[in-house]
Amino acid sequence: YKLTYYTPDYEPHAPDILAAFRVTPQPGVPPEEAGAAVAAESSTGTWTTVWTDGLTSLDRYKGRCYGIEPVAGEENQYIAYVAYPLDLFEEGSVTNMFTSIVGNVFGFKALRALRLEDLRIPPAYTKTFQG
């Protein structure tokens, strides 16, 4: 996952949904790989390969782990910053958004522990809600 989903040079765009995860990798798993795995598993990494893949741009929909920071005072814990493009989510559906971001990743084997610490939902997405 690291080569595709860990992009430390990525600058988040205003309409991106930004998440901060506290990550504890399994022994032997580098923090960058753990962050990339979170980005992959919560976006396009679990997509099944089908013939239409040539019609869809992975780059347009994938989550990107754009930063990893160690947690002060905690051994082997990191904050992984992940940006999700707005196009990944169904408009006006908080259920879809949370299912995508936190639904798949918490049982991922590369991680010993994972917690969503913070989430920034941009106005471009909140405006799609009717309420």
C-alpha positions in Angstrom: 0.0 0.0 0.0 2.8 2.4 0.8 3.8 3.1 -2.8 0.2 4.0 -3.8 -1.4 5.5 -0.7 1.4 7.2 1.2 1.9 10.5 -0.4 3.9 12.9 1.9 4.1 15.6 -0.7 0.3 15.8 -1.1 -1.2 19.1 -0.1 -4.9 18.6 1.0 -7.4 20.5 -1.1 -10.2 22.6 0.5 -13.0 20.1 -0.4 -11.0 17.0 1.0 -12.4 15.3 4.0 -9.5 15.1 6.5 -9.1 12.4 9.1 -6.5 12.0 11.9 -6.1 8.4 13.1 -4.1 7.2 16.1 -2.3 4.2 14.7 -0.4 1.5 16.6 1.2 -0.8 13.9 1.9 -4.4 14.5 5.6 -5.2 15.2 7.7 -4.9 12.1 5.2 -2.7 10.2 6.6 0.7 9.5 4.3 3.7 10.4 4.2 4.9 6.8 2.9 1.5 5.7 0.3 1.5 8.5 -0.9 5.0 7.5 -1.0 3.9 3.9 -3.0 0.8 4.8 -5.6 3.0 6.7 -5.9 5.2 3.6 -6.2 2.3 1.3 -8.6 0.2 3.4 -10.9 3.1 4.0 -11.1 4.2 0.4 -10.2 2.2 -2.8 -7.9 -0.5 -1.4 -10.7 -3.0 -1.0 -12.3 -2.5 -4.4 -12.5 -5.6 -6.5 -10.7 -5.5 -9.8 -13.3 -5.6 -12.7 -13.1 -4.8 -16.4 -14.4 -1.2 -15.8 -11.2 -0.4 -13.8 -9.8 1.1 -17.0 -12.7 3.6 -17.0 -12.1 4.8 -13.4 -9.2 6.8 -12.2 -7.8 5.4 -8.9 -6.1 8.7 -8.3 -9.5 10.5 -8.3 -11.0 8.4 -5.6 -8.2 7.1 -3.4 -7.5 8.2 0.2 -4.0 9.6 0.7 -1.9 9.3 3.9 -0.1 12.6 3.6 1.5 12.7 7.1 2.7 10.6 10.0 3.7 12.0 13.4 4.8 10.1 16.5 2.5 10.6 19.5 4.5 12.3 22.2 5.1 10.1 25.2 3.7 7.0 23.6 5.9 4.2 22.2 5.0 2.9 18.7 1.9 5.2 18.3 1.5 7.6 15.5 -1.0 10.1 14.1 -1.7 9.3 10.5 -3.3 12.1 8.5 -5.5 10.9 5.7 -7.2 13.1 3.0 -10.2 11.7 1.1 -11.5 13.3 -2.1 -15.1 14.4 -2.0 -15.9 12.3 -5.1 -15.4 9.2 -3.0 -18.6 9.8 -1.0 -22.3 9.9 -1.8 -23.7 13.4 -1.5 -25.8 14.0 1.6 -25.0 10.6 3.3 -23.3 10.7 6.6 -23.8 7.0 6.8 -21.9 6.4 3.6 -19.1 8.7 4.7 -18.6 7.1 8.1 -19.0 3.5 6.7 -16.2 4.3 4.2 -13.9 6.0 6.7 -14.3 3.8 9.8 -16.2 0.8 8.6 -13.5 -1.4 7.2 -10.3 -0.4 8.9 -10.6 -1.3 12.5 -10.1 -5.0 12.0 -7.1 -4.6 9.7 -4.3 -7.0 10.5 -1.4 -4.6 10.0 -2.6 -2.6 12.9 -2.5 -3.5 16.6 -4.8 -0.6 17.5 -6.5 2.2 15.6 -8.7 5.2 16.7 -10.2 8.0 14.8 -9.0 11.1 16.6 -10.3 14.0 14.4 -12.4 14.5 11.3 -12.8 17.7 9.2 -15.8 17.8 7.0 -15.6 20.6 4.5 -18.5 23.0 3.7 -18.6 21.6 0.2 -19.8 18.3 1.7 -22.0 19.7 4.4 -23.9 21.8 1.8 -25.1 18.5 0.2 -27.2 17.7 3.3 -30.9 18.8 3.2 -31.2 19.6 6.9 
